């Protein structure tokens, strides 16, 4: 059983930075890939970034290199470093596992709120 718990959200001014964390309580960390999603008010959930167990990363084109996904296998923790935040980054950010691989059971965290003010 996998349980994902996010932390690190909060309020920040535009141009600032935040680092999100996601602790995975499962027995095998990042077995099927892990992801960060976000959902802004009134919008659909969108994929922000992914990372495989081997460390291969992908990012949404819209981020323009501002975010960095990483993982610490010894701590079973996924991270999302968010730099140069913009008001349009305001959203609930969700940690997920296994959502992009067929045959894997997907797991979701409950989300953490990020609010960027101008």
C-alpha positions as CSV (number, residue, x, y, z in Angstrom):
1,X,0.0,0.0,0.0
2,X,1.3,3.4,-1.0
3,X,0.5,6.6,0.9
4,X,1.7,9.9,-0.5
5,X,1.8,12.9,1.7
6,X,2.7,16.3,0.3
7,X,4.1,19.3,2.2
8,X,5.8,22.6,1.5
9,X,3.0,24.6,0.0
10,X,2.1,28.1,1.1
11,X,1.8,31.7,0.0
12,X,4.6,33.5,-1.8
13,X,5.0,36.6,-3.9
14,X,5.6,36.5,-7.6
15,X,9.2,35.8,-8.3
16,X,9.7,33.8,-5.2
17,X,10.4,30.1,-4.7
18,X,8.9,27.1,-2.9
19,X,10.0,23.5,-2.6
20,X,7.3,20.9,-2.3
21,X,8.0,17.5,-0.8
22,X,6.1,14.2,-1.0
23,X,6.9,11.3,1.3
24,X,6.0,7.9,0.0
25,X,5.2,5.3,2.6
26,X,5.2,2.4,0.2
27,X,7.7,-0.5,0.4
28,X,9.3,0.3,-3.0
29,X,9.9,3.9,-3.7
30,X,9.1,5.1,-7.2
31,X,8.5,1.7,-8.7
32,X,6.2,2.9,-11.5
33,X,7.3,6.5,-11.9
34,X,6.2,9.5,-9.9
35,X,4.6,12.7,-10.9
36,X,3.5,16.2,-9.8
37,X,0.2,17.5,-11.0
38,X,-1.6,20.7,-10.3
39,X,-5.1,22.0,-10.4
40,X,-6.0,25.7,-10.5
41,X,-9.4,26.9,-9.6
42,X,-11.9,26.2,-12.3
43,X,-9.4,24.3,-14.4
44,X,-8.6,20.7,-15.1
45,X,-5.8,18.9,-13.4
46,X,-2.6,19.2,-15.4
47,X,0.6,17.2,-15.4
48,X,3.6,19.3,-14.2
49,X,6.5,17.0,-14.1
50,X,7.5,13.3,-14.0
51,X,10.5,11.3,-12.9
52,X,11.3,7.6,-13.3
53,X,13.0,5.5,-10.8
54,X,16.2,5.8,-12.9
55,X,15.9,9.6,-12.7
56,X,14.6,10.5,-16.2
57,X,12.7,13.7,-16.0
58,X,10.0,15.4,-18.0
59,X,8.3,18.8,-17.6
60,X,5.3,20.6,-19.0
61,X,6.4,23.0,-21.8
62,X,4.6,25.9,-20.1
63,X,7.0,25.8,-17.1
64,X,9.9,27.2,-19.2
65,X,12.5,25.6,-17.0
66,X,11.4,27.2,-13.8
67,X,10.6,23.9,-11.9
68,X,13.0,21.1,-11.0
69,X,11.8,17.6,-10.0
70,X,14.1,15.4,-7.9
71,X,14.0,12.4,-5.6
72,X,15.8,11.1,-2.6
73,X,15.4,7.3,-2.6
74,X,17.0,6.9,0.8
75,X,14.3,9.2,2.2
76,X,11.6,7.9,-0.1
77,X,10.8,11.5,-0.9
78,X,9.9,13.3,-4.1
79,X,10.6,17.0,-4.5
80,X,9.5,19.9,-6.7
81,X,11.6,23.0,-6.6
82,X,9.6,25.9,-8.0
83,X,11.5,29.1,-8.9
84,X,10.4,32.4,-10.3
85,X,6.8,31.7,-9.4
86,X,4.0,33.4,-11.3
87,X,0.5,34.1,-10.3
88,X,-0.7,31.5,-12.8
89,X,1.2,28.9,-10.8
90,X,-1.4,29.2,-8.1
91,X,-3.0,25.8,-7.7
92,X,-3.3,22.7,-5.5
93,X,-0.3,20.6,-6.3
94,X,-0.6,16.8,-6.1
95,X,2.0,14.1,-5.8
96,X,1.2,10.9,-7.6
97,X,2.7,7.6,-8.4
98,X,2.1,5.2,-11.3
99,X,-0.4,7.4,-13.2
100,X,1.6,7.3,-16.4
101,X,2.4,3.6,-16.8
102,X,-0.2,1.0,-17.9
103,X,-0.5,-1.9,-15.6
104,X,0.5,0.1,-12.6
105,X,-1.9,1.1,-9.9
106,X,-2.1,4.9,-9.6
107,X,-1.8,6.6,-6.2
108,X,-2.5,10.2,-5.3
109,X,-1.6,12.5,-2.4
110,X,-4.2,14.9,-1.0
111,X,-2.5,17.9,-2.4
112,X,-0.9,21.0,-1.1
113,X,-2.0,24.6,-1.8
114,X,0.4,27.0,-3.5
115,X,-0.7,30.6,-3.8
116,X,1.3,33.2,-5.7
117,X,0.4,36.8,-5.3
118,X,1.4,39.8,-7.4
